[in-house]
Amino acid sequence: MKPATDNATRWKLVLGSEADAQNQISFDADYKGMDDVLTALYDQQPERKAGLGGSAPRVSRWLGDIRTYFPSEVVAVMQRDAMDRLGLQQLLMEPEILRTVQADVHLVGTLLSLSRVMPQKVKHTAREVVGKVVKELEQKLSNPLRQAVQGALSRAVRNPRPRYREIDWAATIRVNLRHYQPEQRTIIPERLVGFGRRGQALKEIVLCVDQSGSMASSVVYAGVFGAVLASIKAVKTHMVVFDTSVVNLSEDLQDPVDLLFGVQLGGGTDINLALGYCQQLITRPTDTILVLISDLYEGGNEREMLRKAAALRAAGVTVVALLALADDGAPSFDRRVAEQFAALDIPSFACTPGQFPGLMAAAIQGQKLQV
């Protein structure tokens, strides 16, 4: 039998072998391998539903096979499906399995959710996996955030007697337009406008992060961004995580891996309690940016939560609610609470990691944040 066209072969991979009951479309060796790993995960026949079984060697081979046949982005999706459909979380408790898995933000979230029940023999391997992902994220995200924040700080605090390299030429031209000399076709600047010199703790940033299970990816990104912000001397950074209790992880910002393992994903949500705690941290309201990262499903006292949010805004704190800090698409969130926040001049929107530096720069400069 001759191999089928590429399109027909791919359709058989998509629909499964049952769609070709008479086996009219043959697979070459590579396509056969793809079909085997897809069947093990997605075949819904009752007798074959748990295609990976409970065997660690079999799972190790399967994880290796999917890395052979598919790109890393697809591998990550298939791993997540295996966790949802086949209970792969339990097998992540084996170090040899964990070393084989494609590491990404979602895997880190899964490991953090399992950290309380993780056997001691796995914890060292889990830290290595989390550390690898965190390092990759820092390399990708740290420079854009650092540059955006430092640039925004320089522009937010003006310098009336700038050195040459500190002159804000655009602002200087604007304030001296009335001194334009037609005969010389130039502006005589009577007043120089300079960017602000860097100082100590020009702004305070509070990251208030919901650690309920649905926020796992957001927690990982928030931990990485918090560590980067903490490395900027002109910013004082607080990292607060909450469920029905509140934990201040600011002291762990020097080591984001330690910080993430201090998170306990899961549990309820008490935003009111978290905002009350953050109020106690704030000493300079007009120089403070509070970023609430939560889907806004309040399990505590909603009325008191809104009262505290209003009090923060009235005191001059810049407050923004991020419904998600992740690339996961449109999040589920409490629209009614988001609307009430909007009435308090607190914007609520999802934010990708790539958008976060621009968001922080706009907040520092007092610009209106786009919803």
Backbone hydrogen bonds, N-H to C=O, Kabsch-Sander energy under -0.5 kcal/mol:
donor,donor_aa,acceptor,acceptor_aa,energy
4,A,26,S,-0.8
9,T,5,T,-2.3
10,R,6,D,-2.4
11,W,7,N,-2.3
12,K,8,A,-1.9
13,L,9,T,-1.9
14,V,10,R,-2.4
15,L,11,W,-2.9
16,G,12,K,-2.3
19,A,16,G,-1.7
20,D,17,S,-1.9
21,A,18,E,-0.6
23,N,20,D,-2.2
26,S,24,Q,-0.6
32,K,28,D,-2.4
33,G,29,A,-2.1
34,M,30,D,-2.2
35,D,31,Y,-2.6
36,D,32,K,-2.2
37,V,33,G,-1.9
38,L,34,M,-2.4
39,T,35,D,-2.7
40,A,36,D,-2.1
41,L,37,V,-1.0
42,Y,38,L,-3.3
43,D,39,T,-1.9
48,R,45,Q,-1.9
49,K,45,Q,-0.5
49,K,46,P,-0.9
51,G,40,A,-0.7
51,G,49,K,-1.5
53,G,50,A,-1.5
55,S,52,L,-0.7
56,A,54,G,-0.6
59,V,55,S,-2.3
60,S,56,A,-2.7
61,R,57,P,-2.3
62,W,58,R,-2.3
63,L,59,V,-2.9
64,G,60,S,-2.1
65,D,61,R,-2.5
66,I,62,W,-2.4
67,R,63,L,-1.2
68,T,64,G,-1.2
69,Y,65,D,-2.1
70,F,66,I,-2.0
74,V,71,P,-0.6
75,V,71,P,-2.4
76,A,72,S,-2.3
77,V,73,E,-1.4
78,M,74,V,-2.6
79,Q,75,V,-2.5
80,R,76,A,-2.0
81,D,77,V,-2.4
82,A,78,M,-2.3
83,M,79,Q,-1.9
84,D,80,R,-2.0
85,R,81,D,-3.1
86,L,82,A,-2.1
87,G,83,M,-0.7
88,L,82,A,-1.1
90,Q,87,G,-1.3
91,L,87,G,-0.6
92,L,88,L,-1.2
92,L,89,Q,-0.7
93,M,90,Q,-1.2
94,E,91,L,-1.6
97,I,94,E,-0.8
98,L,94,E,-2.3
99,R,95,P,-2.1
100,T,97,I,-1.2
101,V,97,I,-1.0
101,V,98,L,-0.5
103,A,101,V,-0.6
108,V,104,D,-2.2
109,G,105,V,-2.3
110,T,106,H,-2.1
111,L,107,L,-2.8
112,L,108,V,-2.6
113,S,109,G,-2.0
114,L,110,T,-1.3
115,S,111,L,-0.7
115,S,112,L,-0.7
117,V,114,L,-1.5
118,M,114,L,-0.8
122,V,119,P,-1.6
123,K,119,P,-1.1
124,H,120,Q,-0.7
126,A,122,V,-2.8
127,R,123,K,-2.3
128,E,124,H,-1.8
129,V,125,T,-2.2
130,V,126,A,-2.8
131,G,127,R,-3.0
132,K,128,E,-2.1
133,V,129,V,-1.9
134,V,130,V,-2.7
135,K,131,G,-2.3
136,E,132,K,-1.9
137,L,133,V,-2.4
138,E,134,V,-2.7
139,Q,135,K,-2.2
140,K,136,E,-1.6
141,L,137,L,-2.8
142,S,138,E,-2.5
145,L,141,L,-1.7
146,R,142,S,-3.0
147,Q,143,N,-2.7
148,A,144,P,-2.1
149,V,145,L,-2.6
150,Q,146,R,-2.5
151,G,147,Q,-2.3
152,A,148,A,-2.1
153,L,149,V,-2.5
154,S,150,Q,-2.1
155,R,151,G,-1.7
156,A,152,A,-1.7
157,V,153,L,-1.4
158,R,156,A,-0.6
159,N,194,G,-2.6
166,E,163,R,-1.4
167,I,163,R,-0.5
167,I,164,Y,-1.4
168,D,193,V,-3.2
169,W,167,I,-1.1
172,T,168,D,-2.5
173,I,169,W,-2.5
174,R,170,A,-1.9
175,V,171,A,-2.1
176,N,172,T,-0.9
176,N,173,I,-0.6
177,L,174,R,-1.0
179,H,176,N,-1.8
180,Y,177,L,-1.6
181,Q,186,T,-3.6
185,R,181,Q,-1.6
186,T,181,Q,-1.4
188,I,179,H,-1.5
190,E,188,I,-0.8
194,G,159,N,-1.5
194,G,192,L,-0.5
195,F,166,E,-3.1
196,G,154,S,-4.6
201,A,199,G,-0.5
201,A,233,K,-1.6
202,L,234,A,-1.8
203,K,234,A,-1.6
204,E,287,D,-2.6
205,I,236,K,-2.8
206,V,289,I,-2.8
207,L,205,I,-0.6
207,L,238,H,-2.8
208,C,206,V,-0.7
208,C,291,V,-2.8
209,V,207,L,-0.7
209,V,240,V,-3.4
210,D,208,C,-0.5
210,D,293,I,-2.8
211,Q,242,F,-2.8
215,M,212,S,-2.2
216,A,213,G,-1.3
219,V,215,M,-2.4
220,V,216,A,-1.8
221,Y,217,S,-2.2
222,A,218,S,-2.6
223,G,219,V,-2.2
224,V,220,V,-1.8
225,F,221,Y,-2.8
226,G,222,A,-2.7
227,A,223,G,-1.8
228,V,224,V,-1.9
229,L,225,F,-2.8
230,A,226,G,-2.2
231,S,227,A,-0.8
231,S,228,V,-1.0
232,I,229,L,-1.7
233,K,231,S,-0.7
235,V,232,I,-1.7
236,K,203,K,-2.4
237,T,235,V,-0.6
238,H,205,I,-2.8
240,V,207,L,-3.1
240,V,238,H,-0.5
241,V,247,V,-2.6
242,F,209,V,-2.2
243,D,245,S,-2.2
247,V,241,V,-2.9
249,L,239,M,-2.7
249,L,247,V,-0.7
252,D,249,L,-1.7
253,L,250,S,-1.4
255,D,252,D,-1.7
259,L,252,D,-0.5
259,L,255,D,-2.3
260,L,256,P,-2.5
261,F,257,V,-2.0
262,G,258,D,-0.7
262,G,259,L,-1.1
263,V,260,L,-1.2
265,L,263,V,-0.5
266,G,211,Q,-1.9
270,D,243,D,-2.3
274,A,270,D,-1.7
275,L,271,I,-2.9
276,G,272,N,-2.0
277,Y,273,L,-1.9
278,C,274,A,-2.4
279,Q,275,L,-2.2
280,Q,276,G,-1.0
280,Q,277,Y,-0.6
281,L,277,Y,-0.8
281,L,278,C,-0.8
282,I,278,C,-1.1
287,D,284,R,-1.6
288,T,285,P,-1.7
289,I,204,E,-2.8
290,L,318,T,-3.2
291,V,206,V,-3.1
291,V,289,I,-0.6
292,L,290,L,-0.7
292,L,320,V,-2.6
293,I,208,C,-2.8
293,I,291,V,-0.7
294,S,292,L,-0.8
294,S,322,L,-1.7
298,E,296,L,-1.5
299,G,269,T,-2.1
302,E,300,G,-1.0
305,M,301,N,-2.2
306,L,302,E,-2.4
307,R,303,R,-1.8
308,K,304,E,-2.5
309,A,305,M,-2.4
310,A,306,L,-2.3
311,A,307,R,-2.1
312,L,308,K,-2.3
313,R,309,A,-2.0
314,A,310,A,-2.6
315,A,311,A,-1.7
316,G,313,R,-1.3
317,V,312,L,-2.2
318,T,288,T,-2.4
319,V,317,V,-0.7
320,V,290,L,-2.2
321,A,347,P,-2.7
322,L,292,L,-2.9
322,L,320,V,-0.6
323,L,321,A,-0.7
323,L,349,F,-1.3
326,A,351,C,-1.0
334,D,295,D,-2.2
335,R,333,F,-1.1
338,A,334,D,-2.0
339,E,335,R,-2.3
340,Q,336,R,-1.8
341,F,337,V,-2.5
342,A,338,A,-2.2
343,A,339,E,-1.6
344,L,340,Q,-0.7
344,L,341,F,-1.2
345,D,342,A,-1.8
346,I,341,F,-2.1
349,F,321,A,-2.0
351,C,324,A,-2.7
355,Q,352,T,-1.0
356,F,352,T,-1.0
359,L,355,Q,-2.0
360,M,356,F,-2.5
361,A,357,P,-2.3
362,A,358,G,-2.4
363,A,359,L,-2.3
364,I,360,M,-2.4
365,Q,361,A,-1.9
366,G,363,A,-1.0
367,Q,362,A,-2.6
